[in-house]
Amino acid sequence: MDNELDEAMKRRKLEEDKVELHREELQQRRDELAQQKQQQGLLCEQMHQQAAQTEAILKLLTSIIGRSGK
């Protein structure tokens, strides 16, 4: 009887360890996804800034070309 109880306790402990490991893996994945989302946001912001700079350069060039044509 003690042996069966001991085995049952070991199985339960093993299952608890598996559940805890799974929780840790899920948390790690959530953290990774949050970091990826933050990086994507930063990349998007950088792309918008580059687009604005390109637009400003094009306007400046258009202005210069317009003046030189007169």
mmJSON file of the N, C-alpha and C atoms, coordinates in Angstrom:
{"data_MODEL":{"atom_site":{
"group_PDB":["ATOM","ATOM","ATOM","ATOM","ATOM","ATOM","ATOM","ATOM","ATOM","ATOM","ATOM","ATOM","ATOM","ATOM","ATOM","ATOM","ATOM","ATOM","ATOM","ATOM","ATOM","ATOM","ATOM","ATOM","ATOM","ATOM","ATOM","ATOM","ATOM","ATOM","ATOM","ATOM","ATOM","ATOM","ATOM","ATOM","ATOM","ATOM","ATOM","ATOM","ATOM","ATOM","ATOM","ATOM","ATOM","ATOM","ATOM","ATOM","ATOM","ATOM","ATOM","ATOM","ATOM","ATOM","ATOM","ATOM","ATOM","ATOM","ATOM","ATOM","ATOM","ATOM","ATOM","ATOM","ATOM","ATOM","ATOM","ATOM","ATOM","ATOM","ATOM","ATOM","ATOM","ATOM","ATOM","ATOM","ATOM","ATOM","ATOM","ATOM","ATOM","ATOM","ATOM","ATOM","ATOM","ATOM","ATOM","ATOM","ATOM","ATOM","ATOM","ATOM","ATOM","ATOM","ATOM","ATOM","ATOM","ATOM","ATOM","ATOM","ATOM","ATOM","ATOM","ATOM","ATOM","ATOM","ATOM","ATOM","ATOM","ATOM","ATOM","ATOM","ATOM","ATOM","ATOM","ATOM","ATOM","ATOM","ATOM","ATOM","ATOM","ATOM","ATOM","ATOM","ATOM","ATOM","ATOM","ATOM","ATOM","ATOM","ATOM","ATOM","ATOM","ATOM","ATOM","ATOM","ATOM","ATOM","ATOM","ATOM","ATOM","ATOM","ATOM","ATOM","ATOM","ATOM","ATOM","ATOM","ATOM","ATOM","ATOM","ATOM","ATOM","ATOM","ATOM","ATOM","ATOM","ATOM","ATOM","ATOM","ATOM","ATOM","ATOM","ATOM","ATOM","ATOM","ATOM","ATOM","ATOM","ATOM","ATOM","ATOM","ATOM","ATOM","ATOM","ATOM","ATOM","ATOM","ATOM","ATOM","ATOM","ATOM","ATOM","ATOM","ATOM","ATOM","ATOM","ATOM","ATOM","ATOM","ATOM","ATOM","ATOM","ATOM","ATOM","ATOM","ATOM","ATOM","ATOM","ATOM","ATOM","ATOM","ATOM","ATOM","ATOM","ATOM","ATOM","ATOM","ATOM","ATOM"],
"id":[1,2,3,4,5,6,7,8,9,10,11,12,13,14,15,16,17,18,19,20,21,22,23,24,25,26,27,28,29,30,31,32,33,34,35,36,37,38,39,40,41,42,43,44,45,46,47,48,49,50,51,52,53,54,55,56,57,58,59,60,61,62,63,64,65,66,67,68,69,70,71,72,73,74,75,76,77,78,79,80,81,82,83,84,85,86,87,88,89,90,91,92,93,94,95,96,97,98,99,100,101,102,103,104,105,106,107,108,109,110,111,112,113,114,115,116,117,118,119,120,121,122,123,124,125,126,127,128,129,130,131,132,133,134,135,136,137,138,139,140,141,142,143,144,145,146,147,148,149,150,151,152,153,154,155,156,157,158,159,160,161,162,163,164,165,166,167,168,169,170,171,172,173,174,175,176,177,178,179,180,181,182,183,184,185,186,187,188,189,190,191,192,193,194,195,196,197,198,199,200,201,202,203,204,205,206,207,208,209,210],
"type_symbol":["N","C","C","N","C","C","N","C","C","N","C","C","N","C","C","N","C","C","N","C","C","N","C","C","N","C","C","N","C","C","N","C","C","N","C","C","N","C","C","N","C","C","N","C","C","N","C","C","N","C","C","N","C","C","N","C","C","N","C","C","N","C","C","N","C","C","N","C","C","N","C","C","N","C","C","N","C","C","N","C","C","N","C","C","N","C","C","N","C","C","N","C","C","N","C","C","N","C","C","N","C","C","N","C","C","N","C","C","N","C","C","N","C","C","N","C","C","N","C","C","N","C","C","N","C","C","N","C","C","N","C","C","N","C","C","N","C","C","N","C","C","N","C","C","N","C","C","N","C","C","N","C","C","N","C","C","N","C","C","N","C","C","N","C","C","N","C","C","N","C","C","N","C","C","N","C","C","N","C","C","N","C","C","N","C","C","N","C","C","N","C","C","N","C","C","N","C","C","N","C","C","N","C","C","N","C","C","N","C","C"],
"label_atom_id":["N","CA","C","N","CA","C","N","CA","C","N","CA","C","N","CA","C","N","CA","C","N","CA","C","N","CA","C","N","CA","C","N","CA","C","N","CA","C","N","CA","C","N","CA","C","N","CA","C","N","CA","C","N","CA","C","N","CA","C","N","CA","C","N","CA","C","N","CA","C","N","CA","C","N","CA","C","N","CA","C","N","CA","C","N","CA","C","N","CA","C","N","CA","C","N","CA","C","N","CA","C","N","CA","C","N","CA","C","N","CA","C","N","CA","C","N","CA","C","N","CA","C","N","CA","C","N","CA","C","N","CA","C","N","CA","C","N","CA","C","N","CA","C","N","CA","C","N","CA","C","N","CA","C","N","CA","C","N","CA","C","N","CA","C","N","CA","C","N","CA","C","N","CA","C","N","CA","C","N","CA","C","N","CA","C","N","CA","C","N","CA","C","N","CA","C","N","CA","C","N","CA","C","N","CA","C","N","CA","C","N","CA","C","N","CA","C","N","CA","C","N","CA","C","N","CA","C","N","CA","C","N","CA","C","N","CA","C","N","CA","C","N","CA","C"],
"label_alt_id":[null,null,null,null,null,null,null,null,null,null,null,null,null,null,null,null,null,null,null,null,null,null,null,null,null,null,null,null,null,null,null,null,null,null,null,null,null,null,null,null,null,null,null,null,null,null,null,null,null,null,null,null,null,null,null,null,null,null,null,null,null,null,null,null,null,null,null,null,null,null,null,null,null,null,null,null,null,null,null,null,null,null,null,null,null,null,null,null,null,null,null,null,null,null,null,null,null,null,null,null,null,null,null,null,null,null,null,null,null,null,null,null,null,null,null,null,null,null,null,null,null,null,null,null,null,null,null,null,null,null,null,null,null,null,null,null,null,null,null,null,null,null,null,null,null,null,null,null,null,null,null,null,null,null,null,null,null,null,null,null,null,null,null,null,null,null,null,null,null,null,null,null,null,null,null,null,null,null,null,null,null,null,null,null,null,null,null,null,null,null,null,null,null,null,null,null,null,null,null,null,null,null,null,null,null,null,null,null,null,null],
"label_comp_id":["MET","MET","MET","ASP","ASP","ASP","ASN","ASN","ASN","GLU","GLU","GLU","LEU","LEU","LEU","ASP","ASP","ASP","GLU","GLU","GLU","ALA","ALA","ALA","MET","MET","MET","LYS","LYS","LYS","ARG","ARG","ARG","ARG","ARG","ARG","LYS","LYS","LYS","LEU","LEU","LEU","GLU","GLU","GLU","GLU","GLU","GLU","ASP","ASP","ASP","LYS","LYS","LYS","VAL","VAL","VAL","GLU","GLU","GLU","LEU","LEU","LEU","HIS","HIS","HIS","ARG","ARG","ARG","GLU","GLU","GLU","GLU","GLU","GLU","LEU","LEU","LEU","GLN","GLN","GLN","GLN","GLN","GLN","ARG","ARG","ARG","ARG","ARG","ARG","ASP","ASP","ASP","GLU","GLU","GLU","LEU","LEU","LEU","ALA","ALA","ALA","GLN","GLN","GLN","GLN","GLN","GLN","LYS","LYS","LYS","GLN","GLN","GLN","GLN","GLN","GLN","GLN","GLN","GLN","GLY","GLY","GLY","LEU","LEU","LEU","LEU","LEU","LEU","CYS","CYS","CYS","GLU","GLU","GLU","GLN","GLN","GLN","MET","MET","MET","HIS","HIS","HIS","GLN","GLN","GLN","GLN","GLN","GLN","ALA","ALA","ALA","ALA","ALA","ALA","GLN","GLN","GLN","THR","THR","THR","GLU","GLU","GLU","ALA","ALA","ALA","ILE","ILE","ILE","LEU","LEU","LEU","LYS","LYS","LYS","LEU","LEU","LEU","LEU","LEU","LEU","THR","THR","THR","SER","SER","SER","ILE","ILE","ILE","ILE","ILE","ILE","GLY","GLY","GLY","ARG","ARG","ARG","SER","SER","SER","GLY","GLY","GLY","LYS","LYS","LYS"],
"label_asym_id":["A","A","A","A","A","A","A","A","A","A","A","A","A","A","A","A","A","A","A","A","A","A","A","A","A","A","A","A","A","A","A","A","A","A","A","A","A","A","A","A","A","A","A","A","A","A","A","A","A","A","A","A","A","A","A","A","A","A","A","A","A","A","A","A","A","A","A","A","A","A","A","A","A","A","A","A","A","A","A","A","A","A","A","A","A","A","A","A","A","A","A","A","A","A","A","A","A","A","A","A","A","A","A","A","A","A","A","A","A","A","A","A","A","A","A","A","A","A","A","A","A","A","A","A","A","A","A","A","A","A","A","A","A","A","A","A","A","A","A","A","A","A","A","A","A","A","A","A","A","A","A","A","A","A","A","A","A","A","A","A","A","A","A","A","A","A","A","A","A","A","A","A","A","A","A","A","A","A","A","A","A","A","A","A","A","A","A","A","A","A","A","A","A","A","A","A","A","A","A","A","A","A","A","A","A","A","A","A","A","A"],
"label_entity_id":["1","1","1","1","1","1","1","1","1","1","1","1","1","1","1","1","1","1","1","1","1","1","1","1","1","1","1","1","1","1","1","1","1","1","1","1","1","1","1","1","1","1","1","1","1","1","1","1","1","1","1","1","1","1","1","1","1","1","1","1","1","1","1","1","1","1","1","1","1","1","1","1","1","1","1","1","1","1","1","1","1","1","1","1","1","1","1","1","1","1","1","1","1","1","1","1","1","1","1","1","1","1","1","1","1","1","1","1","1","1","1","1","1","1","1","1","1","1","1","1","1","1","1","1","1","1","1","1","1","1","1","1","1","1","1","1","1","1","1","1","1","1","1","1","1","1","1","1","1","1","1","1","1","1","1","1","1","1","1","1","1","1","1","1","1","1","1","1","1","1","1","1","1","1","1","1","1","1","1","1","1","1","1","1","1","1","1","1","1","1","1","1","1","1","1","1","1","1","1","1","1","1","1","1","1","1","1","1","1","1"],
"label_seq_id":[1,1,1,2,2,2,3,3,3,4,4,4,5,5,5,6,6,6,7,7,7,8,8,8,9,9,9,10,10,10,11,11,11,12,12,12,13,13,13,14,14,14,15,15,15,16,16,16,17,17,17,18,18,18,19,19,19,20,20,20,21,21,21,22,22,22,23,23,23,24,24,24,25,25,25,26,26,26,27,27,27,28,28,28,29,29,29,30,30,30,31,31,31,32,32,32,33,33,33,34,34,34,35,35,35,36,36,36,37,37,37,38,38,38,39,39,39,40,40,40,41,41,41,42,42,42,43,43,43,44,44,44,45,45,45,46,46,46,47,47,47,48,48,48,49,49,49,50,50,50,51,51,51,52,52,52,53,53,53,54,54,54,55,55,55,56,56,56,57,57,57,58,58,58,59,59,59,60,60,60,61,61,61,62,62,62,63,63,63,64,64,64,65,65,65,66,66,66,67,67,67,68,68,68,69,69,69,70,70,70],
"pdbx_PDB_ins_code":[null,null,null,null,null,null,null,null,null,null,null,null,null,null,null,null,null,null,null,null,null,null,null,null,null,null,null,null,null,null,null,null,null,null,null,null,null,null,null,null,null,null,null,null,null,null,null,null,null,null,null,null,null,null,null,null,null,null,null,null,null,null,null,null,null,null,null,null,null,null,null,null,null,null,null,null,null,null,null,null,null,null,null,null,null,null,null,null,null,null,null,null,null,null,null,null,null,null,null,null,null,null,null,null,null,null,null,null,null,null,null,null,null,null,null,null,null,null,null,null,null,null,null,null,null,null,null,null,null,null,null,null,null,null,null,null,null,null,null,null,null,null,null,null,null,null,null,null,null,null,null,null,null,null,null,null,null,null,null,null,null,null,null,null,null,null,null,null,null,null,null,null,null,null,null,null,null,null,null,null,null,null,null,null,null,null,null,null,null,null,null,null,null,null,null,null,null,null,null,null,null,null,null,null,null,null,null,null,null,null],
"Cartn_x":[0.819,0.0,0.864,1.895,2.792,3.485,3.825,4.5,3.593,2.312,1.362,1.182,1.101,0.961,2.2,3.36,4.619,4.67,4.265,4.25,3.258,2.106,1.094,1.615,2.309,2.881,3.952,4.759,5.798,5.174,4.101,3.423,2.815,2.217,1.614,2.69,3.8,4.898,5.419,5.534,5.994,5.018,3.728,2.716,2.768,2.94,3.058,4.275,5.382,6.596,6.375,5.655,5.357,4.496,3.494,2.611,3.408,4.267,5.081,6.015,6.622,7.496,6.71,5.52,4.678,4.318,3.997,3.699,4.9,6.072,7.283,7.534,7.306,7.49,6.502,5.256,4.256,4.618,5.099,5.497,6.669,7.615,8.758,8.284,7.35,6.813,6.078,5.307,4.619,5.628,6.697,7.738,8.388,8.659,9.258,8.329,7.041,6.074,5.961,5.994,5.941,7.166,8.324,9.547,9.482,8.974,8.835,7.877,6.789,5.819,6.463,7.265,7.951,8.937,9.683,10.635,9.924,8.78,8.015,7.527,7.109,6.675,7.807,8.987,10.143,10.522,10.471,10.79,9.786,8.522,7.479,7.702,8.036,8.315,9.515,10.545,11.735,11.388,10.551,10.151,9.362,8.491,7.731,8.665,9.655,10.615,11.41,11.831,12.576,11.707,10.441,9.523,9.35,9.236,9.098,10.363,11.525,12.785,12.893,12.512,12.556,11.62,10.435,9.479,10.039,10.679,11.267,12.384,13.204,14.294,13.72,12.684,12.06,11.468,10.834,10.291,11.407,12.501,13.641,14.222,14.399,14.927,13.984,12.697,11.713,11.796,11.956,12.081,13.346,14.449,15.723,15.638,15.069,14.941,14.019,12.956,12.029,12.699,13.551,14.264,15.301,15.979,17.038,16.451,15.198,14.562,14.095,14.071,13.579,14.633],
"Cartn_y":[-1.193,0.0,1.258,1.249,2.4,2.599,1.491,1.563,2.218,1.852,2.435,3.925,4.284,5.688,6.47,5.885,6.519,6.734,5.729,5.835,6.907,6.945,7.948,9.357,9.519,10.825,11.229,10.254,10.543,10.965,10.257,10.602,12.0,12.293,13.616,14.702,14.459,15.435,15.632,14.547,14.628,15.456,15.225,15.989,17.47,17.754,19.147,19.812,19.089,19.62,19.894,18.988,19.178,20.419,20.583,21.744,23.027,23.028,24.216,24.53,23.515,23.709,24.293,23.782,24.288,25.756,26.096,27.498,28.394,27.937,28.72,28.896,27.833,27.92,28.909,28.867,29.802,31.242,31.463,32.812,33.293,32.413,32.779,33.141,32.386,32.674,34.007,34.289,35.584,36.724,36.533,37.558,37.776,36.682,36.784,37.523,37.204,37.867,39.357,39.699,41.106,41.852,41.211,41.834,42.01,41.014,41.123,42.253,42.371,43.437,44.803,44.93,46.193,46.506,45.501,45.7,46.092,45.473,45.823,47.265,47.684,49.063,50.044,49.723,50.588,50.629,49.491,49.426,50.237,50.131,50.891,52.393,52.802,54.211,54.687,53.872,54.222,54.361,53.466,53.534,54.812,55.204,56.443,57.655,57.645,58.747,58.821,57.67,57.65,58.123,57.752,58.199,59.717,60.268,61.716,62.427,61.869,62.463,62.425,61.309,61.176,62.184,62.344,63.316,64.733,65.065,66.394,66.617,65.608,65.721,65.916,65.168,65.307,66.701,67.242,68.601,69.616,69.428,70.331,70.263,69.063,68.902,69.498,69.301,69.872,71.39,71.949,73.399,73.902,73.212,73.614,73.506,72.423,72.227,73.295,73.631,74.668,76.023,76.344,77.632,77.687,76.587,76.587,76.637,76.277,76.307,77.692,78.626,79.989,80.863],
"Cartn_z":[0.0,0.0,0.0,0.859,0.903,-0.435,-1.079,-2.369,-3.419,-3.417,-4.362,-4.099,-2.831,-2.459,-2.877,-2.655,-3.043,-4.559,-5.315,-6.778,-7.234,-6.593,-6.939,-6.654,-5.541,-5.192,-6.197,-6.616,-7.606,-8.938,-9.346,-10.6,-10.519,-9.371,-9.203,-9.245,-8.592,-8.602,-10.021,-10.766,-12.151,-12.991,-12.802,-13.538,-13.157,-11.88,-11.435,-12.061,-12.126,-12.751,-14.236,-14.903,-16.328,-16.541,-15.68,-15.786,-15.563,-14.574,-14.287,-15.453,-16.015,-17.169,-18.336,-18.561,-19.644,-19.398,-18.155,-17.813,-18.104,-17.723,-17.966,-19.462,-20.234,-21.683,-22.3,-21.828,-22.335,-21.985,-20.775,-20.376,-21.22,-21.464,-22.302,-23.711,-24.248,-25.586,-25.593,-24.527,-24.438,-24.407,-23.646,-23.575,-24.938,-25.654,-26.986,-27.945,-27.885,-28.76,-28.435,-27.167,-26.766,-27.282,-27.198,-27.695,-29.214,-29.92,-31.373,-31.744,-30.997,-31.254,-31.05,-30.003,-29.739,-30.86,-31.313,-32.4,-33.689,-33.953,-35.148,-35.069,-33.898,-33.712,-33.965,-33.457,-33.678,-35.152,-35.815,-37.238,-38.05,-37.707,-38.394,-38.219,-37.012,-36.735,-37.549,-37.619,-38.393,-39.881,-40.388,-41.795,-42.077,-41.153,-41.321,-41.329,-40.454,-40.418,-41.719,-42.232,-43.489,-44.646,-44.645,-45.694,-45.634,-44.441,-44.281,-44.746,-44.431,-44.88,-46.4,-46.996,-48.451,-49.102,-48.54,-49.072,-48.978,-47.873,-47.705,-48.72,-48.955,-49.935,-51.332,-51.671,-52.994,-53.183,-52.154,-52.243,-52.437,-51.716,-51.843,-53.248,-53.772,-55.129,-56.163,-55.983,-56.905,-56.888,-55.712,-55.58,-56.265,-56.073,-56.683,-58.201,-58.688,-60.135,-60.726,-60.009,-60.476,-60.563,-59.617,-59.623,-60.737,-60.955,-61.973,-63.378,-63.531,-64.842,-65.24,-64.314,-64.608,-65.2],
"occupancy":[1.0,1.0,1.0,1.0,1.0,1.0,1.0,1.0,1.0,1.0,1.0,1.0,1.0,1.0,1.0,1.0,1.0,1.0,1.0,1.0,1.0,1.0,1.0,1.0,1.0,1.0,1.0,1.0,1.0,1.0,1.0,1.0,1.0,1.0,1.0,1.0,1.0,1.0,1.0,1.0,1.0,1.0,1.0,1.0,1.0,1.0,1.0,1.0,1.0,1.0,1.0,1.0,1.0,1.0,1.0,1.0,1.0,1.0,1.0,1.0,1.0,1.0,1.0,1.0,1.0,1.0,1.0,1.0,1.0,1.0,1.0,1.0,1.0,1.0,1.0,1.0,1.0,1.0,1.0,1.0,1.0,1.0,1.0,1.0,1.0,1.0,1.0,1.0,1.0,1.0,1.0,1.0,1.0,1.0,1.0,1.0,1.0,1.0,1.0,1.0,1.0,1.0,1.0,1.0,1.0,1.0,1.0,1.0,1.0,1.0,1.0,1.0,1.0,1.0,1.0,1.0,1.0,1.0,1.0,1.0,1.0,1.0,1.0,1.0,1.0,1.0,1.0,1.0,1.0,1.0,1.0,1.0,1.0,1.0,1.0,1.0,1.0,1.0,1.0,1.0,1.0,1.0,1.0,1.0,1.0,1.0,1.0,1.0,1.0,1.0,1.0,1.0,1.0,1.0,1.0,1.0,1.0,1.0,1.0,1.0,1.0,1.0,1.0,1.0,1.0,1.0,1.0,1.0,1.0,1.0,1.0,1.0,1.0,1.0,1.0,1.0,1.0,1.0,1.0,1.0,1.0,1.0,1.0,1.0,1.0,1.0,1.0,1.0,1.0,1.0,1.0,1.0,1.0,1.0,1.0,1.0,1.0,1.0,1.0,1.0,1.0,1.0,1.0,1.0,1.0,1.0,1.0,1.0,1.0,1.0],
"B_iso_or_equiv":[0.0,0.0,0.0,0.0,0.0,0.0,0.0,0.0,0.0,0.0,0.0,0.0,0.0,0.0,0.0,0.0,0.0,0.0,0.0,0.0,0.0,0.0,0.0,0.0,0.0,0.0,0.0,0.0,0.0,0.0,0.0,0.0,0.0,0.0,0.0,0.0,0.0,0.0,0.0,0.0,0.0,0.0,0.0,0.0,0.0,0.0,0.0,0.0,0.0,0.0,0.0,0.0,0.0,0.0,0.0,0.0,0.0,0.0,0.0,0.0,0.0,0.0,0.0,0.0,0.0,0.0,0.0,0.0,0.0,0.0,0.0,0.0,0.0,0.0,0.0,0.0,0.0,0.0,0.0,0.0,0.0,0.0,0.0,0.0,0.0,0.0,0.0,0.0,0.0,0.0,0.0,0.0,0.0,0.0,0.0,0.0,0.0,0.0,0.0,0.0,0.0,0.0,0.0,0.0,0.0,0.0,0.0,0.0,0.0,0.0,0.0,0.0,0.0,0.0,0.0,0.0,0.0,0.0,0.0,0.0,0.0,0.0,0.0,0.0,0.0,0.0,0.0,0.0,0.0,0.0,0.0,0.0,0.0,0.0,0.0,0.0,0.0,0.0,0.0,0.0,0.0,0.0,0.0,0.0,0.0,0.0,0.0,0.0,0.0,0.0,0.0,0.0,0.0,0.0,0.0,0.0,0.0,0.0,0.0,0.0,0.0,0.0,0.0,0.0,0.0,0.0,0.0,0.0,0.0,0.0,0.0,0.0,0.0,0.0,0.0,0.0,0.0,0.0,0.0,0.0,0.0,0.0,0.0,0.0,0.0,0.0,0.0,0.0,0.0,0.0,0.0,0.0,0.0,0.0,0.0,0.0,0.0,0.0,0.0,0.0,0.0,0.0,0.0,0.0,0.0,0.0,0.0,0.0,0.0,0.0],
"pdbx_formal_charge":[null,null,null,null,null,null,null,null,null,null,null,null,null,null,null,null,null,null,null,null,null,null,null,null,null,null,null,null,null,null,null,null,null,null,null,null,null,null,null,null,null,null,null,null,null,null,null,null,null,null,null,null,null,null,null,null,null,null,null,null,null,null,null,null,null,null,null,null,null,null,null,null,null,null,null,null,null,null,null,null,null,null,null,null,null,null,null,null,null,null,null,null,null,null,null,null,null,null,null,null,null,null,null,null,null,null,null,null,null,null,null,null,null,null,null,null,null,null,null,null,null,null,null,null,null,null,null,null,null,null,null,null,null,null,null,null,null,null,null,null,null,null,null,null,null,null,null,null,null,null,null,null,null,null,null,null,null,null,null,null,null,null,null,null,null,null,null,null,null,null,null,null,null,null,null,null,null,null,null,null,null,null,null,null,null,null,null,null,null,null,null,null,null,null,null,null,null,null,null,null,null,null,null,null,null,null,null,null,null,null],
"auth_seq_id":[1,1,1,2,2,2,3,3,3,4,4,4,5,5,5,6,6,6,7,7,7,8,8,8,9,9,9,10,10,10,11,11,11,12,12,12,13,13,13,14,14,14,15,15,15,16,16,16,17,17,17,18,18,18,19,19,19,20,20,20,21,21,21,22,22,22,23,23,23,24,24,24,25,25,25,26,26,26,27,27,27,28,28,28,29,29,29,30,30,30,31,31,31,32,32,32,33,33,33,34,34,34,35,35,35,36,36,36,37,37,37,38,38,38,39,39,39,40,40,40,41,41,41,42,42,42,43,43,43,44,44,44,45,45,45,46,46,46,47,47,47,48,48,48,49,49,49,50,50,50,51,51,51,52,52,52,53,53,53,54,54,54,55,55,55,56,56,56,57,57,57,58,58,58,59,59,59,60,60,60,61,61,61,62,62,62,63,63,63,64,64,64,65,65,65,66,66,66,67,67,67,68,68,68,69,69,69,70,70,70],
"auth_comp_id":["MET","MET","MET","ASP","ASP","ASP","ASN","ASN","ASN","GLU","GLU","GLU","LEU","LEU","LEU","ASP","ASP","ASP","GLU","GLU","GLU","ALA","ALA","ALA","MET","MET","MET","LYS","LYS","LYS","ARG","ARG","ARG","ARG","ARG","ARG","LYS","LYS","LYS","LEU","LEU","LEU","GLU","GLU","GLU","GLU","GLU","GLU","ASP","ASP","ASP","LYS","LYS","LYS","VAL","VAL","VAL","GLU","GLU","GLU","LEU","LEU","LEU","HIS","HIS","HIS","ARG","ARG","ARG","GLU","GLU","GLU","GLU","GLU","GLU","LEU","LEU","LEU","GLN","GLN","GLN","GLN","GLN","GLN","ARG","ARG","ARG","ARG","ARG","ARG","ASP","ASP","ASP","GLU","GLU","GLU","LEU","LEU","LEU","ALA","ALA","ALA","GLN","GLN","GLN","GLN","GLN","GLN","LYS","LYS","LYS","GLN","GLN","GLN","GLN","GLN","GLN","GLN","GLN","GLN","GLY","GLY","GLY","LEU","LEU","LEU","LEU","LEU","LEU","CYS","CYS","CYS","GLU","GLU","GLU","GLN","GLN","GLN","MET","MET","MET","HIS","HIS","HIS","GLN","GLN","GLN","GLN","GLN","GLN","ALA","ALA","ALA","ALA","ALA","ALA","GLN","GLN","GLN","THR","THR","THR","GLU","GLU","GLU","ALA","ALA","ALA","ILE","ILE","ILE","LEU","LEU","LEU","LYS","LYS","LYS","LEU","LEU","LEU","LEU","LEU","LEU","THR","THR","THR","SER","SER","SER","ILE","ILE","ILE","ILE","ILE","ILE","GLY","GLY","GLY","ARG","ARG","ARG","SER","SER","SER","GLY","GLY","GLY","LYS","LYS","LYS"],
"auth_asym_id":["A","A","A","A","A","A","A","A","A","A","A","A","A","A","A","A","A","A","A","A","A","A","A","A","A","A","A","A","A","A","A","A","A","A","A","A","A","A","A","A","A","A","A","A","A","A","A","A","A","A","A","A","A","A","A","A","A","A","A","A","A","A","A","A","A","A","A","A","A","A","A","A","A","A","A","A","A","A","A","A","A","A","A","A","A","A","A","A","A","A","A","A","A","A","A","A","A","A","A","A","A","A","A","A","A","A","A","A","A","A","A","A","A","A","A","A","A","A","A","A","A","A","A","A","A","A","A","A","A","A","A","A","A","A","A","A","A","A","A","A","A","A","A","A","A","A","A","A","A","A","A","A","A","A","A","A","A","A","A","A","A","A","A","A","A","A","A","A","A","A","A","A","A","A","A","A","A","A","A","A","A","A","A","A","A","A","A","A","A","A","A","A","A","A","A","A","A","A","A","A","A","A","A","A","A","A","A","A","A","A"],
"auth_atom_id":["N","CA","C","N","CA","C","N","CA","C","N","CA","C","N","CA","C","N","CA","C","N","CA","C","N","CA","C","N","CA","C","N","CA","C","N","CA","C","N","CA","C","N","CA","C","N","CA","C","N","CA","C","N","CA","C","N","CA","C","N","CA","C","N","CA","C","N","CA","C","N","CA","C","N","CA","C","N","CA","C","N","CA","C","N","CA","C","N","CA","C","N","CA","C","N","CA","C","N","CA","C","N","CA","C","N","CA","C","N","CA","C","N","CA","C","N","CA","C","N","CA","C","N","CA","C","N","CA","C","N","CA","C","N","CA","C","N","CA","C","N","CA","C","N","CA","C","N","CA","C","N","CA","C","N","CA","C","N","CA","C","N","CA","C","N","CA","C","N","CA","C","N","CA","C","N","CA","C","N","CA","C","N","CA","C","N","CA","C","N","CA","C","N","CA","C","N","CA","C","N","CA","C","N","CA","C","N","CA","C","N","CA","C","N","CA","C","N","CA","C","N","CA","C","N","CA","C","N","CA","C","N","CA","C","N","CA","C","N","CA","C","N","CA","C"],
"pdbx_PDB_model_num":[1,1,1,1,1,1,1,1,1,1,1,1,1,1,1,1,1,1,1,1,1,1,1,1,1,1,1,1,1,1,1,1,1,1,1,1,1,1,1,1,1,1,1,1,1,1,1,1,1,1,1,1,1,1,1,1,1,1,1,1,1,1,1,1,1,1,1,1,1,1,1,1,1,1,1,1,1,1,1,1,1,1,1,1,1,1,1,1,1,1,1,1,1,1,1,1,1,1,1,1,1,1,1,1,1,1,1,1,1,1,1,1,1,1,1,1,1,1,1,1,1,1,1,1,1,1,1,1,1,1,1,1,1,1,1,1,1,1,1,1,1,1,1,1,1,1,1,1,1,1,1,1,1,1,1,1,1,1,1,1,1,1,1,1,1,1,1,1,1,1,1,1,1,1,1,1,1,1,1,1,1,1,1,1,1,1,1,1,1,1,1,1,1,1,1,1,1,1,1,1,1,1,1,1,1,1,1,1,1,1]
}}}
